[in-house]
Amino acid sequence: MAEDLVNIRLSRYANEVAEQLVASEFFDYTSTVAKFALAYALKNHFDEIDPATYQVPDTGGSNYNIGSLDSDGQLALLLRTLYPETSTPYIYARALMVFGLTKLGERINKEGLHSISAFL
């Protein structure tokens, strides 16, 4: 049985996207952006990512303790519900956060920052 994460570290690019959204004043914290990106990935790109096999490109971004991201355990519960085969919901959370932030970054580059406001 694989061990789950106790900290989630974003990729460098994912972190840059999160910081850009904080700078835009859409969000107050990069951790909030990361959770939003997870939800964005689930809602808009569910069939494009398998969080069990997704390879995060690097570990150059911000690091968050699980307790600060999921203090009530609801995120883990959601991911176990959506992916009943997982015993490592926070590995899935990290994959979905990085993937979602990457997709948001691609969208911003193509359509501009205003295109994200439709999802808020």
Buried (B, 14 or more C-beta within 10 A) or exposed (E): EEEBBEEBBBBEBBBBBBBBBBEBEBBEEBBBBBBBBBBBBBEBBEEEBEBEEBEBEEEEBBEBEBEEBBEEEEBBEBBBEBBEEBEBBBBBBBBBBBBBBBBBBEBBEEEEBEEBEEEE
